[in-house]
Amino acid sequence: MHWRPGRANAPSYLEQCRQLTQARAEHPWLAAGSQMVQQQALRDFAHAMSAFIDPRNPARRPSWRKAGRDEGFRIVALKPEHVRRLSRKSGVVWIPKVGWVRFRWSRVVPGAKSYRVTSDRAGRWHVAFAAIPDPIPAPGNNEVVGIDRGIAVPAALSTGELLHIAGLTREERKRLRRLERKLARTKQGSVNRNRVKRAVAKLRARETDRRKDWAEKVSTDLARRYDLIRIEALMIKNMTRSARGTPDSPGRNVRQKTGLNREILRSGWGLLVRRLEEKAPGRIERIKPQYTSQRCSACGQVDPKSRESQAVFRCTACGFAGNADVNAARNIAAGHAVTARGGDGITRPVNREPQLLAS
């Protein structure tokens, strides 16, 4: 990470493993830990560096690990006898240097070769066995569905279904705000601060768990019901970029943009699409999002005035009225993305040819 012209190459993974062996022989406290865990940490760093310098797979520069975040380790060379089932809801797994550790048997444990033990900010420990599940087979009914993603409605289907995420309740949000204000008044490093910080993390983890549960159930249901799933090709990373700007060129409406970014990330747009692509590979098509919300799904007329509000669409040409998100989802399902020319506010005809993004 600190290479400069004239400096020798950084040690490779194998060289770092040899250095680790020497260090374990010199320091008993290091030898007390599992060598497998330490080697896997070095392998993770090597992969991160390879991704950082690979021009075909650009990634961020590896940073220092923050205490309390992504705590965990990986165990490889897992054997079948290292995992035992005790009852319908519990089992044990063998961890080197620790012994048998009990865990809640929440789903079928696959025949994996490795597993990872992690701890989240809420203090919960998880064990995840590495395995790639088989994709969900297509139903074979030749049905197509379009998905329009939004903030008020995280996912609207072309069939008219409006899918909402069960986030935090009203009382939970009030408690979260009180805890965050209390956290801001606590002293750094105090016992009270750690206690309040853990309480905030538990509420955040509850919200994240509900969003993940929603994405898993929705993606599984859609993969089982439809042969082809069409979505908008949204650049979420660019859409959620900070508007703060720089000291020389400060941004505008920073607080409003921050709130919008928070709501977009809370809606789980990227998570839903990622799980769909993993469960239904080859059956996901990305549609250009231009003017899909201004196009009438009944007559094909494109007019920004037809979008009366966030939830209401009323065509200025044929009079068709309906939910704006469902109307956009129907345009996405049909593969229509309008390529418009001219100034804003001009009524335009529709290009009826499907416009898909090249994969």
NORURCOR-V480238 format. One record per backbone hydrogen bond with DSSP energy under -1.0 kcal/mol. CO is the residue of the C=O (numbers start at 1). NH is the residue of the N-H. E is the energy in kcal/mol with one decimal. If there is no record, write none. Layout:
# NORURCOR-V480238
[[CO	NH	E] [CO	NH	E]]
This chain:
# NORURCOR-V480238
[[4	7	-2.2] [12	16	-2.4] [13	17	-2.0] [14	18	-1.9] [15	19	-2.2] [16	20	-2.2] [17	21	-2.1] [18	22	-1.9] [19	23	-2.3] [20	24	-2.5] [21	25	-1.5] [22	26	-1.2] [23	27	-2.0] [27	31	-1.7] [28	32	-1.4] [30	33	-1.1] [34	38	-1.8] [35	39	-2.5] [36	40	-2.1] [37	41	-1.6] [38	42	-1.6] [39	43	-2.1] [40	44	-2.3] [41	45	-1.8] [42	46	-2.1] [43	47	-2.4] [44	48	-2.2] [45	49	-2.3] [46	50	-2.2] [47	51	-2.3] [48	52	-1.7] [49	53	-1.9] [66	69	-1.9] [71	119	-2.9] [73	117	-2.6] [75	115	-2.2] [79	82	-2.1] [80	83	-1.4] [82	94	-2.3] [84	92	-2.6] [89	105	-1.5] [90	86	-1.5] [90	87	-2.0] [91	103	-2.9] [92	84	-2.6] [93	101	-2.5] [95	98	-2.0] [95	99	-3.3] [99	95	-2.6] [101	93	-2.3] [103	91	-2.4] [104	106	-1.5] [110	112	-2.2] [113	78	-2.8] [114	130	-2.0] [115	75	-2.9] [116	128	-2.6] [117	73	-2.2] [118	126	-2.9] [119	71	-1.0] [120	123	-1.8] [124	120	-2.1] [126	118	-2.4] [128	116	-2.5] [143	227	-1.4] [143	228	-1.8] [145	230	-2.8] [146	158	-1.6] [148	156	-2.6] [155	163	-3.1] [156	148	-2.8] [157	160	-1.8] [161	157	-2.8] [163	155	-1.4] [165	167	-1.7] [169	173	-2.3] [170	174	-1.9] [171	175	-2.2] [172	176	-2.2] [173	177	-2.3] [174	178	-2.0] [175	179	-2.4] [176	180	-2.3] [177	181	-2.1] [178	182	-2.2] [179	183	-2.5] [180	184	-1.7] [187	190	-1.9] [190	194	-1.8] [191	195	-2.0] [192	196	-2.5] [193	197	-2.8] [194	198	-2.0] [195	199	-1.7] [196	200	-2.3] [197	201	-2.2] [198	202	-1.9] [199	203	-1.5] [200	204	-2.3] [201	205	-2.6] [202	206	-1.9] [203	207	-2.0] [204	208	-2.3] [205	209	-2.6] [206	210	-1.9] [207	211	-1.9] [208	212	-2.5] [209	213	-2.5] [210	214	-2.2] [211	215	-2.3] [212	216	-2.4] [213	217	-2.2] [214	218	-2.6] [215	219	-2.3] [216	220	-2.0] [217	221	-2.2] [218	222	-2.6] [219	223	-2.2] [220	224	-1.5] [221	225	-1.3] [222	226	-2.0] [228	145	-1.9] [229	285	-2.4] [230	147	-2.1] [231	287	-3.3] [232	234	-1.6] [234	236	-1.3] [235	239	-2.3] [236	240	-1.9] [238	241	-1.2] [244	251	-2.5] [249	246	-1.7] [253	257	-2.3] [254	258	-2.5] [255	259	-2.1] [256	260	-2.1] [257	261	-2.6] [258	262	-2.2] [259	263	-2.0] [260	264	-2.3] [261	265	-2.4] [262	266	-1.9] [263	267	-1.1] [268	272	-2.0] [269	273	-1.8] [270	274	-2.5] [271	275	-2.2] [272	276	-1.9] [273	277	-2.5] [274	278	-1.5] [275	279	-2.1] [276	280	-2.7] [279	136	-2.4] [280	283	-1.8] [283	229	-2.7] [285	231	-2.5] [286	357	-2.1] [287	233	-2.5] [289	292	-1.5] [294	303	-1.8] [296	300	-1.7] [301	296	-2.6] [302	348	-2.4] [303	306	-1.8] [306	308	-1.6] [306	314	-2.9] [311	324	-1.5] [312	309	-1.6] [313	322	-2.2] [320	315	-3.1] [322	313	-2.5] [323	327	-2.3] [324	328	-2.0] [325	329	-2.2] [326	330	-2.0] [327	331	-1.6] [328	332	-2.0] [329	333	-2.5] [330	334	-1.9] [331	336	-2.4] [332	335	-1.1] [335	355	-2.0] [348	302	-1.8] [355	288	-1.2]]
